[in-house]
């Protein structure tokens, strides 16, 4: 589960952003406050709704012009979007940003496939999503293991018939401290799960997206990928790598009508990030980096 998740707003800023490779430019969005709510939902759906062939600046001007005329237009368009008939794999999706993404996709009609390393967590998430009338399938998966990634894809194909969307959310951070104190073991663990597994999972699903005429891949990076945070050096480097991976993959996969996007959320209150937001001194320092200071 990613340490950093945040809330998306409609203005340019420094606390969180969306890297939209289908436009050739990065479209930024800012995060002004710590928010346990629906941040991941908007991030993922905006990535999935990206259109090709329009320059980012023109697109943003059109959106802002529309919202000035009708402030609820953007919300209405999002609420009416449909993913009926689509199949979405969301890794590390039994809690936090992954679960929020699964809920968002499921509520718009997608059949979501959730996973976690622990069966108890999978069962709990599946029950929650089913209670919300969401089509869901769940299984255990440690994305750092090749056999688990293959099992996840095979189960999805067997039970859902195909794959349209991948939200690569799984990440680890086993280290906190000076980057010069980090060990080879720490680097291997972080890069294996946060970067290499994200690519290898993508490589597994792409052939099945191609069979369905296209698809969407969304990597979950972090604001730390743009501005490394003290004590989280190796983790932030891995999140920067996802930005590069997005740009490297996007041109190749565009030929198969597969969009590749990357979201870089800020910090919100999740169980996994509790070490950050429960430290008042650290929270004060983080707020200083936010444009609106809250």
PAVEX-992002 format. One line per 2 residues: number of its first residue (from 1); their letters; for each residue y, x, z of N, C-alpha, C, O. Coordinates in steps of 0.001 Angstrom, whole numbers, padded with zeros to 6 digits. Layout:
BEGIN
NUM	A	Y/X/Z/Y/X/Z/Y/X/Z/Y/X/Z | ...;
This chain:
BEGIN
1	XX	-001202/000841/000000/000000/000000/000000/001240/000868/000000/001286/001865/000720 | 002227/000527/-000768/003419/001319/-000906/004291/001207/000336/004446/000125/000903;
3	XX	004857/002333/000754/005739/002317/001907/007020/001576/001608/007520/000821/002442 | 007553/001790/000415/008876/001272/000105/008807/000046/-000777/008339/000118/-001913;
5	XX	009264/-001064/-000269/009430/-002258/-001083/010772/-002852/-000740/011259/-002652/000373 | 011389/-003575/-001653/012746/-004018/-001383/013102/-005307/-002052/012238/-005977/-002619;
7	XX	014374/-005674/-001997/014827/-006925/-002579/015681/-006635/-003791/016430/-005660/-003829 | 015555/-007495/-004774/016277/-007300/-006032/017479/-008208/-006060/017384/-009379/-005690;
9	XX	018640/-007673/-006504/019817/-008486/-006706/020306/-008275/-008122/019718/-007492/-008868 | 021368/-008958/-008506/021814/-008955/-009900/022952/-007974/-010150/023754/-008198/-011057;
11	XX	023049/-006901/-009384/024127/-005956/-009624/023568/-004546/-009667/022453/-004300/-009208 | 024328/-003635/-010208/023892/-002249/-010337/024126/-001537/-009016/025165/-001717/-008383;
13	XX	023158/-000725/-008600/023323/-000014/-007344/022349/001135/-007226/021781/001581/-008223 | 022151/001623/-005998/021357/002825/-005794/020107/002602/-004973/019285/003513/-004868;
15	XX	019928/001434/-004388/018841/001285/-003436/017528/000865/-004049/016485/001035/-003419 | 017534/000336/-005223/016282/-000055/-005860/016538/-000274/-007333/017646/-000659/-007708;
17	XX	015562/-000046/-008172/015828/-000212/-009590/014576/-000546/-010352/013455/-000374/-009874 | 014805/-001032/-011563/013719/-001334/-012470/013841/-000439/-013687/014854/-000482/-014386;
19	XX	012840/000360/-013949/012830/001212/-015135/012205/000423/-016264/010998/000183/-016269 | 013027/000018/-017226/012597/-000846/-018319/012489/-000017/-019584/013482/000181/-020284;
21	XX	011299/000465/-019882/011127/001347/-021025/011157/000613/-022347/011360/001241/-023385 | 010966/-000677/-022347/010984/-001400/-023618/012394/-001459/-024189/012578/-001748/-025372;
23	XX	013406/-001182/-023338/014776/-001133/-023823/015215/000292/-024112/016248/000502/-024747 | 014449/001269/-023658/014827/002657/-023845/015813/003160/-022808/016198/004329/-022831;
25	XX	016233/002270/-021882/017155/002652/-020833/016644/002084/-019527/015791/001196/-019520 | 017161/002592/-018425/016760/002058/-017126/017736/000982/-016699/018936/001244/-016614;
27	XX	017263/-000207/-016432/018116/-001282/-015938/018035/-001279/-014431/016958/-001470/-013867 | 019175/-001062/-013757/019143/-000888/-012313/019423/-002189/-011600/020104/-003070/-012125;
29	XX	018886/-002303/-010389/019198/-003418/-009503/019283/-002869/-008105/018567/-001924/-007771 | 020136/-003432/-007278/020365/-002816/-005979/019792/-003637/-004861/019594/-004845/-004985;
31	XX	019530/-002964/-003769/018979/-003589/-002583/019957/-003408/-001443/020251/-002278/-001054 | 020456/-004483/-000911/021479/-004353/000095/020985/-004433/001501/021698/-003966/002390;
33	XX	019827/-004981/001792/019416/-005165/003171/017913/-005133/003308/017174/-005236/002329 | 017473/-004986/004557/016054/-005026/004835/015612/-006477/004804/016171/-007315/005511;
35	XX	014620/-006775/003994/014258/-008172/003752/012748/-008317/003665/012129/-007748/002766 | 012133/-009075/004588/010684/-009243/004546/010243/-010300/003566/009058/-010628/003505;
37	XX	011163/-010838/002800/010874/-012027/002002/010317/-011785/000635/009281/-011136/000495 | 010983/-012293/-000389/010409/-012463/-001703/010778/-011346/-002670/010753/-011564/-003881;
39	XX	011120/-010158/-002178/011598/-009087/-003038/010648/-008753/-004167/011062/-008677/-005324 | 009404/-008555/-003857/008451/-008117/-004876/008317/-009127/-005994/008078/-008759/-007144;
41	XX	008469/-010405/-005663/008278/-011464/-006641/009220/-011294/-007820/008792/-011306/-008974 | 010522/-011134/-007520/011489/-011040/-008602/011320/-009757/-009397/011423/-009762/-010623;
43	XX	011060/-008656/-008698/010845/-007378/-009391/009753/-007488/-010432/009966/-007110/-011584 | 008578/-008000/-010057/007451/-008024/-010964/007685/-008986/-012123/007380/-008663/-013270;
45	XX	008218/-010154/-011830/008381/-011143/-012896/009435/-010704/-013897/009311/-010997/-015086 | 010478/-010004/-013439/011463/-009499/-014394/010831/-008464/-015310/011121/-008416/-016506;
47	XX	009954/-007627/-014732/009277/-006628/-015562/008421/-007290/-016618/008400/-006851/-017768 | 007700/-008363/-016236/006806/-009030/-017161/007562/-009803/-018236/007027/-010049/-019317;
49	XX	008796/-010185/-017946/009547/-011003/-018888/010427/-010169/-019824/011176/-010731/-020623 | 010348/-008829/-019738/011170/-007944/-020573/010923/-008201/-022052/009773/-008365/-022460;
51	XX	011976/-008242/-022865/011845/-008472/-024301/012116/-007181/-025049/012930/-006362/-024622 | 011430/-007006/-026165/011613/-005805/-026966/012818/-005915/-027883/013308/-007002/-028187;
53	XX	013280/-004734/-028315/014193/-004638/-029438/015636/-004956/-029161/016448/-004956/-030086 | 015995/-005233/-027898/017394/-005517/-027601/017921/-004436/-026690/017261/-004039/-025730;
55	XX	019079/-003976/-026986/019662/-002911/-026180/019944/-003436/-024781/020378/-004576/-024612 | 019691/-002592/-023770/019801/-003015/-022373/021198/-003536/-022046/021341/-004556/-021372;
57	XX	022228/-002835/-022526/023594/-003248/-022206/023894/-004635/-022747/024495/-005456/-022054 | 023482/-004902/-023978/023707/-006217/-024584/022981/-007289/-023795/023523/-008366/-023544;
59	XX	021739/-006985/-023400/020951/-007953/-022655/021625/-008297/-021327/021720/-009469/-020961 | 022095/-007268/-020603/022711/-007515/-019308/024012/-008305/-019446/024303/-009183/-018635;
61	XX	024794/-007983/-020484/026035/-008727/-020694/025744/-010201/-020940/026453/-011072/-020436 | 024699/-010478/-021717/024334/-011863/-022001/023912/-012590/-020738/024270/-013748/-020524;
63	XX	023139/-011889/-019895/022687/-012506/-018648/023859/-012824/-017745/023963/-013930/-017213 | 024757/-011833/-017569/025899/-012056/-016695/026802/-013174/-017220/027343/-013959/-016441;
65	XX	026962/-013240/-018560/027789/-014288/-019142/027177/-015666/-018859/027877/-016629/-018547 | 025844/-015721/-018979/025142/-016974/-018721/025275/-017390/-017265/025481/-018566/-016966;
67	XX	025154/-016418/-016356/025205/-016744/-014933/026608/-017135/-014492/026772/-017923/-013560 | 027638/-016577/-015170/029001/-017003/-014836/029209/-018466/-015196/029891/-019205/-014486;
69	XX	028609/-018872/-016316/028745/-020260/-016745/027869/-021173/-015900/028298/-022254/-015498 | 026663/-020746/-015637/025710/-021554/-014888/024960/-020668/-013898/023963/-020052/-014274;
71	XX	025409/-020583/-012643/024828/-019665/-011666/023343/-019871/-011411/022670/-018950/-010949 | 022811/-021059/-011702/021400/-021314/-011410/020527/-021148/-012639/019322/-021392/-012576;
73	XX	021110/-020739/-013750/020337/-020640/-014991/019201/-019649/-014871/018078/-019921/-015297 | 019499/-018478/-014281/018466/-017466/-014149/017318/-017950/-013303/016158/-017707/-013637;
75	XX	017618/-018639/-012202/016577/-019163/-011325/015755/-020223/-012033/014535/-020272/-011876 | 016410/-021069/-012806/015697/-022130/-013481/014721/-021557/-014508/013581/-022007/-014619;
77	XX	015198/-020538/-015267/014333/-019932/-016261/013104/-019315/-015615/011995/-019457/-016131 | 013289/-018629/-014485/012182/-017988/-013807/011202/-019017/-013282/009989/-018837/-013395;
79	XX	011721/-020107/-012703/010846/-021092/-012092/010024/-021835/-013132/008953/-022356/-012822 | 010522/-021888/-014379/009816/-022631/-015409/008873/-021745/-016231/008130/-022247/-017075;
81	XX	008901/-020432/-015988/008031/-019545/-016750/006580/-019826/-016411/006263/-020216/-015287 | 005700/-019630/-017378/004291/-019924/-017175/003424/-018752/-017576/003637/-018124/-018613;
83	XX	002441/-018467/-016738/001451/-017439/-017036/000062/-018067/-017117/-000952/-017403/-016900 | 000041/-019345/-017430/-001237/-020054/-017524/-002147/-019375/-018541/-001715/-019043/-019644;
85	XX	-003398/-019172/-018168/-004358/-018547/-019050/-004375/-017034/-018983/-005228/-016395/-019599 | -003432/-016446/-018235/-003371/-014996/-018100/-004188/-014544/-016889/-004355/-015284/-015919;
87	XX	-004692/-013309/-016971/-005447/-012712/-015872/-004713/-011471/-015403/-004395/-010590/-016202 | -004443/-011401/-014103/-003651/-010305/-013551/-004417/-009577/-012450/-004836/-010190/-011468;
89	XX	-004595/-008285/-012616/-005141/-007440/-011561/-003981/-006844/-010780/-003071/-006253/-011361 | -004016/-006999/-009462/-003010/-006389/-008592/-003746/-005522/-007584/-004514/-006039/-006774;
91	XX	-003527/-004225/-007619/-004224/-003347/-006689/-003508/-003322/-005336/-002300/-003548/-005255 | -004271/-003043/-004278/-003736/-003031/-002912/-002942/-004302/-002647/-001757/-004254/-002316;
93	XX	-003606/-005427/-002797/-002899/-006713/-002871/-003277/-007700/-001774/-003195/-008910/-001985 | -003687/-007210/-000610/-004020/-008124/000482/-002923/-008168/001535/-003071/-008847/002551;
95	XX	-001832/-007458/001307/-000736/-007404/002269/000516/-006925/001549/000435/-006367/000454 | 001664/-007140/002158/002917/-006570/001687/003272/-006887/000251/003087/-008013/-000209;
97	XX	003783/-005893/-000457/004282/-006099/-001806/003182/-006538/-002758/003434/-007335/-003663 | 001977/-006038/-002574/000875/-006424/-003451/000529/-007891/-003317/000318/-008580/-004314;
99	XX	000470/-008366/-002095/000175/-009783/-001863/001294/-010663/-002401/001032/-011717/-002980 | 002544/-010235/-002210/003680/-011002/-002734/003623/-011088/-004254/003927/-012132/-004832;
101	XX	003234/-009991/-004901/003111/-009994/-006354/002004/-010934/-006801/002167/-011673/-007771 | 000870/-010908/-006092/-000238/-011805/-006426/000171/-013256/-006270/-000177/-014093/-007103;
103	XX	000902/-013561/-005219/001385/-014929/-005016/002323/-015351/-006138/002212/-016461/-006658 | 003238/-014479/-006510/004205/-014806/-007558/003512/-015080/-008884/003808/-016066/-009559;
105	XX	002601/-014211/-009243/001884/-014382/-010502/001008/-015625/-010464/000948/-016383/-011432 | 000334/-015828/-009347/-000554/-016986/-009220/000185/-018311/-009249/-000298/-019281/-009832;
107	XX	001341/-018357/-008632/002111/-019600/-008602/002647/-019973/-009978/003036/-021117/-010212 | 002664/-019008/-010879/003102/-019283/-012245/001923/-019421/-013197/002085/-019377/-014417;
109	XX	000738/-019589/-012626/-000405/-019978/-013430/-001430/-018916/-013727/-002488/-019232/-014271 | -001161/-017654/-013391/-002118/-016591/-013681/-003307/-016655/-012737/-003181/-017086/-011591;
111	XX	-004453/-016226/-013226/-005620/-016014/-012358/-005488/-014601/-011823/-005569/-013642/-012590 | -005289/-014457/-010531/-005040/-013143/-009953/-006311/-012562/-009348/-007119/-013275/-008754;
113	XX	-006466/-011268/-009511/-007596/-010539/-008934/-007031/-009592/-007883/-006322/-008638/-008207 | -007352/-009865/-006623/-006827/-009058/-005528/-007898/-008103/-005024/-009095/-008346/-005176;
115	XX	-007440/-007014/-004422/-008398/-006020/-003932/-007819/-005242/-002771/-006603/-005152/-002599 | -008709/-004686/-001987/-008359/-003850/-000848/-009593/-003064/-000470/-010695/-003380/-000918;
117	XX	-009422/-002051/000342/-010580/-001248/000735/-011486/-001981/001719/-012666/-001646/001830 | -010970/-002959/002425/-011738/-003661/003456/-012029/-005101/003044/-011138/-005836/002618;
119	XX	-013283/-005480/003180/-013702/-006827/002788/-013001/-007900/003605/-012644/-008952/003075 | -012802/-007640/004897/-012141/-008630/005747/-010733/-008939/005253/-010299/-010090/005284;
121	XX	-010026/-007917/004799/-008679/-008123/004269/-008710/-008898/002957/-007842/-009732/002696 | -009716/-008614/002137/-009870/-009343/000875/-010132/-010820/001155/-009505/-011690/000549;
123	XX	-011041/-011100/002058/-011384/-012485/002385/-010167/-013250/002901/-009955/-014409/002544 | -009378/-012599/003734/-008180/-013243/004290/-007168/-013559/003198/-006597/-014649/003175;
125	XX	-006945/-012610/002292/-005984/-012818/001210/-006451/-013909/000253/-005661/-014752/-000171 | -007736/-013889/-000085/-008291/-014914/-000985/-008122/-016302/-000377/-007739/-017244/-001071;
127	XX	-008407/-016430/000912/-008265/-017728/001579/-006812/-018200/001559/-006541/-019380/001333 | -005892/-017286/001792/-004462/-017641/001778/-004042/-018116/000403/-003391/-019153/000278;
129	XX	-004405/-017373/-000632/-004005/-017738/-001984/-004656/-019042/-002426/-004016/-019854/-003094 | -005899/-019250/-002071/-006574/-020508/-002405/-005896/-021688/-001720/-005830/-022780/-002285;
131	XX	-005393/-021473/-000509/-004694/-022545/000205/-003387/-022916/-000477/-002830/-023984/-000224 | -002898/-022037/-001341/-001665/-022283/-002102/-001967/-022729/-003533/-001101/-022707/-004407;
133	XX	-003232/-023137/-003746/-003687/-023648/-005056/-003564/-022589/-006154/-003254/-022910/-007301 | -003805/-021345/-005801/-003764/-020233/-006751/-005188/-019862/-007144/-006071/-019754/-006292;
135	XX	-005404/-019666/-008449/-006695/-019182/-008919/-006825/-017714/-008542/-005999/-016895/-008947 | -007846/-017376/-007776/-007937/-016017/-007269/-009380/-015560/-007174/-010281/-016335/-006851;
137	XX	-009575/-014292/-007462/-010853/-013619/-007262/-010554/-012344/-006489/-009535/-011696/-006727 | -011438/-011980/-005566/-011184/-010800/-004757/-012391/-009894/-004641/-013534/-010346/-004719;
139	XX	-012127/-008610/-004454/-013199/-007638/-004265/-012649/-006414/-003550/-011442/-006171/-003546 | -013544/-005652/-002948/-013122/-004392/-002349/-012922/-003349/-003452/-013630/-003343/-004459;
141	XX	-011957/-002483/-003240/-011709/-001419/-004221/-010866/-000327/-003590/-009780/-000586/-003071 | -011367/000878/-003640/-010590/002068/-003303/-010226/002722/-004626/-011077/003340/-005265;
143	XX	-008979/002595/-005041/-008598/003044/-006382/-008742/004546/-006560/-008718/005049/-007683 | -008892/005260/-005456/-009099/006685/-005561/-010502/007068/-006009/-010774/008236/-006286;
145	XX	-011395/006077/-006081/-012779/006319/-006494/-013028/005707/-007869/-012779/004521/-008088 | -013519/006526/-008784/-013750/006055/-010139/-014712/004896/-010219/-014502/003972/-011004;
147	XX	-015774/004926/-009414/-016749/003841/-009456/-016148/002523/-008976/-016530/001453/-009451 | -015208/002599/-008033/-014554/001375/-007557/-013615/000809/-008614/-013539/-000407/-008786;
149	XX	-012907/001667/-009316/-012025/001189/-010377/-012842/000502/-011473/-012462/-000559/-011967 | -013954/001108/-011842/-014812/000519/-012872/-015405/-000807/-012408/-015535/-001743/-013197;
151	XX	-015757/-000885/-011146/-016302/-002133/-010596/-015255/-003241/-010627/-015566/-004388/-010948 | -014020/-002895/-010293/-012934/-003883/-010301/-012722/-004446/-011701/-012583/-005658/-011872;
153	XX	-012696/-003577/-012690/-012484/-004022/-014072/-013669/-004852/-014558/-013476/-005891/-015189 | -014879/-004410/-014275/-016073/-005138/-014724/-016139/-006518/-014098/-016437/-007498/-014780;
155	XX	-015860/-006600/-012796/-015882/-007896/-012130/-014835/-008840/-012713/-015086/-010034/-012877 | -013664/-008297/-013024/-012604/-009112/-013620/-013041/-009664/-014975/-012837/-010842/-015269;
157	XX	-013632/-008820/-015783/-014098/-009256/-017103/-015211/-010290/-016978/-015217/-011289/-017697 | -016151/-010052/-016068/-017286/-010968/-015903/-016847/-012340/-015405/-017377/-013360/-015848;
159	XX	-015883/-012371/-014486/-015504/-013631/-013851/-014283/-014291/-014473/-014095/-015501/-014344 | -013456/-013505/-015144/-012211/-014063/-015688/-012128/-013987/-017210/-011303/-014671/-017815;
161	XX	-012958/-013176/-017829/-013022/-013153/-019284/-012092/-012196/-019982/-012180/-012049/-021202 | -011208/-011540/-019268/-010281/-010609/-019911/-009247/-010132/-018922/-009274/-010503/-017749;
163	XX	-008317/-009293/-019410/-007245/-008749/-018573/-005954/-008750/-019371/-005911/-008253/-020496 | -004895/-009313/-018783/-003589/-009362/-019438/-002521/-008552/-018713/-001595/-008031/-019334;
165	XX	-002659/-008450/-017393/-001610/-007846/-016572/-002252/-006898/-015554/-003264/-007227/-014935 | -001653/-005729/-015394/-002028/-004825/-014314/-000788/-004492/-013501/000200/-003997/-014043;
167	XX	-000837/-004762/-012207/000198/-004323/-011288/-000419/-003216/-010438/-001239/-003474/-009557 | -000011/-001984/-010715/-000561/-000824/-010015/000280/-000550/-008783/001327/000094/-008852;
169	XX	-000202/-001053/-007652/000576/-001026/-006427/000021/-000078/-005367/000740/000300/-004442 | -001237/000306/-005489/-001882/001107/-004445/-001223/002476/-004290/-000896/003140/-005274;
171	XX	-001037/002884/-003038/-000462/004189/-002745/-000799/004583/-001317/-001105/003731/-000483 | -000740/005865/-001046/-000977/006370/000303/000122/007342/000683/000802/007896/-000180;
173	XX	000292/007546/001982/001217/008554/002472/000688/009103/003796/001068/008617/004862 | -000179/010105/003738/-000789/010634/004953/000046/011709/005659/-000431/012336/006605;
175	XX	001282/011924/005209/002059/013037/005743/003502/012631/006014/004115/011910/005227 | 004040/013108/007147/005459/012942/007454/005944/014236/008094/005382/014691/009091;
177	XX	006982/014824/007524/007514/016072/008056/008156/016899/006964/008375/016410/005855 | 008457/018139/007268/009056/019039/006280/008081/019261/005135/006895/019505/005358;
179	XX	008583/019176/003910/007712/019355/002748/007050/020730/002763/005965/020899/002208 | 007688/021707/003389/007117/023040/003450/005918/023123/004389/005181/024109/004374;
181	XX	005726/022102/005195/004562/022055/006084/003407/021270/005477/002331/021191/006070 | 003620/020694/004309/002559/019908/003678/001471/020832/003146/001750/021951/002715;
183	XX	000243/020360/003178/-000909/021177/002791/-001435/020782/001417/-001052/019753/000859 | -002304/021604/000892/-002947/021293/-000384/-003729/019993/-000288/-003751/019202/-001231;
185	XX	-004365/019776/000844/-005126/018543/001038/-004222/017315/000959/-004592/016308/000355 | -003042/017397/001565/-002070/016301/001511/-001654/016023/000072/-001626/014871/-000360;
187	XX	-001330/017081/-000669/-000902/016912/-002057/-002014/016323/-002914/-001763/015456/-003751 | -003233/016787/-002710/-004357/016258/-003489/-004541/014764/-003233/-004742/013989/-004168;
189	XX	-004472/014368/-001967/-004667/012960/-001617/-003581/012079/-002219/-003873/011048/-002824 | -002330/012489/-002049/-001208/011687/-002534/-001197/011581/-004054/-001034/010492/-004604;
191	XX	-001369/012706/-004728/-001324/012678/-006192/-002553/011982/-006783/-002446/011310/-007809 | -003703/012133/-006156/-004911/011469/-006646/-004760/009950/-006636/-005098/009280/-007612;
193	XX	-004252/009417/-005535/-004161/007962/-005400/-002897/007411/-006055/-002957/006437/-006805 | -001762/008029/-005774/-000482/007468/-006202/-000182/007643/-007683/000520/006826/-008279;
195	XX	-000717/008716/-008280/-000386/009014/-009673/-001620/008981/-010577/-001690/008184/-011513 | -002581/009843/-010293/-003740/009941/-011177/-004503/008624/-011267/-004899/008210/-012356;
197	XX	-004711/007968/-010137/-005446/006704/-010157/-004683/005612/-010896/-005285/004748/-011533 | -003353/005653/-010808/-002541/004673/-011538/-002765/004819/-013037/-002904/003827/-013751;
199	XX	-002800/006073/-013513/-003047/006298/-014936/-004478/005908/-015320/-004687/005226/-016323 | -005453/006338/-014530/-006843/006071/-014885/-007167/004576/-014849/-007989/004096/-015630;
201	XX	-006520/003844/-013940/-006693/002398/-013908/-006109/001773/-015176/-006688/000855/-015756 | -004964/002284/-015587/-004352/001810/-016825/-005255/002084/-018016/-005434/001228/-018883;
203	XX	-005815/003270/-018051/-006690/003653/-019158/-007897/002728/-019253/-008382/002453/-020351 | -008382/002250/-018121/-009532/001341/-018116/-009189/-000040/-018662/-009998/-000650/-019361;
205	XX	-007991/-000536/-018348/-007669/-001917/-018713/-007072/-002052/-020106/-007154/-003126/-020703 | -006475/-000990/-020639/-005794/-001088/-021930/-006691/-001609/-023058/-006248/-002479/-023808;
207	XX	-007931/-001123/-023218/-008767/-001650/-024307/-008979/-003158/-024220/-009094/-003831/-025244 | -009030/-003679/-023021/-009249/-005120/-022842/-007960/-005915/-023080/-008013/-007066/-023514;
209	XX	-006804/-005305/-022798/-005536/-005931/-023160/-005395/-005994/-024670/-004926/-006991/-025218 | -005805/-004923/-025339/-005709/-004877/-026799/-006545/-005987/-027432/-006146/-006560/-028445;
211	XX	-007678/-006286/-026855/-008540/-007355/-027382/-007863/-008717/-027286/-008196/-009631/-028040 | -006914/-008857/-026361/-006221/-010138/-026170/-004836/-010139/-026817/-004037/-011051/-026603;
213	XX	-004568/-009102/-027609/-003322/-009077/-028364/-002140/-008448/-027662/-001022/-008488/-028175 | -002369/-007867/-026494/-001275/-007231/-025771/-001393/-007448/-024282/-002357/-008044/-023804;
215	XX	-000393/-006955/-023542/-000431/-007113/-022095/000758/-006465/-021427/001725/-006064/-022074 | 000661/-006374/-020121/001748/-005823/-019310/001179/-004909/-018232/000222/-005265/-017545;
217	XX	001775/-003731/-018090/001434/-002814/-017007/002695/-002576/-016187/003745/-002242/-016735 | 002587/-002747/-014879/003721/-002536/-013980/003318/-001530/-012904/002402/-001781/-012121;
219	XX	004003/-000400/-012872/003793/000582/-011812/004801/000340/-010694/005970/000053/-010949 | 004338/000458/-009462/005241/000322/-008320/005618/001716/-007831/004815/002408/-007206;
221	XX	006835/002107/-008123/007369/003382/-007666/008109/003135/-006354/007625/002373/-005517 | 009242/003745/-006158/010027/003592/-004936/011421/004142/-005182/011627/004983/-006057;
223	XX	012375/003655/-004397/013702/004257/-004449/013610/005735/-004108/014445/006532/-004536 | 012577/006102/-003324/012370/007506/-003004/012030/008341/-004221/012128/009567/-004177;
225	XX	011635/007699/-005302/011382/008415/-006539/012659/008905/-007197/012637/009857/-007977 | 013785/008248/-006877/015088/008658/-007394/015835/009544/-006392/016475/010525/-006770;
227	XX	015741/009181/-005116/016423/009910/-004056/015423/010172/-002937/015240/009321/-002066 | 014765/011349/-002943/013744/011641/-001932/014281/011488/-000516/015428/011826/-000223;
229	XX	013423/010969/000349/013790/010759/001738/013222/011872/002607/012095/012324/002407 | 014015/012301/003564/013612/013391/004432/012326/013024/005172/012217/011936/005737;
231	XX	011373/013923/005163/010107/013698/005844/009030/013120/004959/007861/013086/005342 | 009414/012659/003764/008470/012010/002858/008434/012719/001500/008254/012082/000461;
233	XX	008605/014030/001524/008716/014781/000285/007577/014588/-000701/007834/014178/-001833 | 006321/014863/-000329/005219/014708/-001282/005079/013279/-001797/004803/013062/-002977;
235	XX	005269/012317/-000918/005184/010913/-001314/006257/010597/-002361/005975/009962/-003377 | 007480/011044/-002104/008576/010759/-003035/008351/011449/-004378/008691/010891/-005422;
237	XX	007787/012646/-004363/007472/013331/-005614/006477/012507/-006426/006603/012405/-007646 | 005489/011918/-005751/004505/011099/-006464/005147/009868/-007078/004729/009405/-008139;
239	XX	006162/009341/-006411/006840/008157/-006943/007751/008529/-008113/007940/007732/-009032 | 008313/009732/-008082/009063/010221/-009235/008139/010392/-010431/008517/010111/-011569;
241	XX	006930/010852/-010162/005961/011049/-011238/005639/009740/-011948/005388/009738/-013153 | 005644/008636/-011224/005367/007342/-011848/006459/006956/-012837/006186/006286/-013833;
243	XX	007686/007372/-012570/008768/007108/-013528/008482/007837/-014838/008659/007280/-015922 | 008042/009082/-014726/007698/009840/-015924/006483/009283/-016627/006437/009245/-017857;
245	XX	005496/008850/-015859/004299/008261/-016441/004648/007007/-017240/004087/006763/-018308 | 005561/006233/-016720/005992/005021/-017422/006595/005352/-018780/006252/004732/-019786;
247	XX	007492/006327/-018806/008137/006707/-020064/007156/007349/-021035/007295/007212/-022250 | 006164/008049/-020495/005180/008690/-021374/004237/007669/-022004/003870/007798/-023172;
249	XX	003849/006668/-021243/002899/005673/-021740/003533/004631/-022647/002913/004177/-023609 | 004760/004255/-022344/005379/003123/-023038/005380/003241/-024561/005006/002275/-025225;
251	XX	005779/004374/-025154/005784/004445/-026618/004397/004308/-027233/004235/003657/-028265 | 003397/004918/-026605/002036/004837/-027143/001491/003416/-027079/000912/002923/-028046;
253	XX	001679/002758/-025935/001086/001434/-025750/001885/000331/-026437/001366/-000761/-026671 | 003140/000613/-026760/003944/-000387/-027473/003306/-000742/-028811/003456/-001865/-029292;
255	XX	002599/000204/-029409/001942/-000057/-030682/000835/-001098/-030549/000428/-001713/-031534 | 000353/-001288/-029326/-000681/-002291/-029065/-000105/-003541/-028412/-000844/-004370/-027881;
257	XX	001232/-003671/-028455/001918/-004814/-027863/001690/-004875/-026352/001561/-005954/-025775 | 001642/-003701/-025725/001501/-003617/-024275/002779/-003015/-023702/003135/-001880/-024018;
259	XX	003455/-003770/-022874/004676/-003292/-022238/004327/-002521/-020969/003433/-002915/-020220 | 005034/-001425/-020734/004849/-000623/-019527/006191/-000529/-018814/007168/-000030/-019373;
261	XX	006228/-001007/-017587/007460/-000980/-016805/007181/-000425/-015417/006034/-000361/-014976 | 008238/-000030/-014746/008109/000556/-013419/009196/-000012/-012513/010370/-000020/-012885;
263	XX	008826/-000476/-011350/009807/-000980/-010385/009941/000021/-009247/008961/000639/-008832 | 011158/000175/-008747/011420/001134/-007674/012116/000417/-006523/013335/000512/-006375;
265	XX	011353/-000295/-005714/011958/-001067/-004616/012545/-000193/-003523/012227/000990/-003404 | 013402/-000803/-002735/013949/-000147/-001553/013064/-000399/-000349/011860/-000608/-000495;
267	XX	013653/-000381/000849/012882/-000528/002084/013010/-001946/002619/014118/-002460/002769 | 011879/-002578/002905/011891/-003848/003617/010902/-003753/004758/010171/-002769/004873;
269	XX	010874/-004762/005595/010004/-004743/006763/008579/-005156/006389/008309/-006336/006168 | 007691/-004204/006322/006270/-004462/006150/005525/-003690/007226/006073/-002784/007853;
271	XX	004288/-004056/007425/003482/-003362/008430/003370/-001880/008097/003459/-001032/008984 | 003177/-001573/006831/002961/-000196/006426/004209/000666/006578/004104/001873/006800;
273	XX	005384/000062/006461/006631/000820/006573/007247/000715/007955/008410/001073/008138 | 006491/000231/008932/007034/000008/010273/007572/001291/010907/008518/001243/011693;
275	XX	006975/002438/010571/007461/003699/011135/008896/003978/010715/009612/004713/011396 | 009318/003400/009603/010688/003578/009131/011639/002583/009771/012637/002975/010375;
277	XX	011333/001283/009640/012319/000291/010064/012335/000046/011569/013247/-000614/012065 | 011358/000555/012305/011389/000437/013760/012167/001578/014409/012423/001550/015613;
279	XX	012537/002565/013628/013335/003694/014106/014803/003408/013809/015238/003526/012663 | 015575/003029/014837/016955/002603/014625/017827/003712/014051/018703/003454/013226;
281	XX	017588/004941/014485/018392/006060/013961/018132/006247/012471/019054/006490/011693 | 016869/006130/012087/016522/006281/010674/017085/005127/009849/017549/005320/008725;
283	XX	017037/003931/010419/017594/002769/009725/019087/002967/009481/019594/002655/008404 | 019786/003485/010487/021218/003739/010333/021482/004741/009216/022427/004575/008445;
285	XX	020660/005770/009122/020823/006760/008065/020562/006156/006691/021272/006450/005729 | 019522/005296/006607/019201/004651/005341/020331/003721/004900/020648/003629/003714;
287	XX	020929/003039/005865/022011/002114/005516/023208/002841/004916/023926/002289/004082 | 023419/004082/005345/024543/004861/004819/024396/005119/003329/025383/005355/002632;
289	XX	023150/005073/002837/022895/005300/001417/023081/004039/000581/023056/004099/-000649 | 023268/002892/001245/023403/001636/000532/024864/001321/000282/025720/001535/001141;
291	XX	025130/000815/-000894/026526/000576/-001286/027232/-000403/-000376/028416/-000225/-000090 | 026536/-001441/000092/027198/-002453/000916/026901/-002272/002405/027280/-003115/003217;
293	XX	026231/-001184/002766/026092/-000749/004151/025400/-001749/005062/025740/-001847/006241 | 024436/-002490/004537/023698/-003413/005400/022264/-003553/004898/021472/-004289/005488;
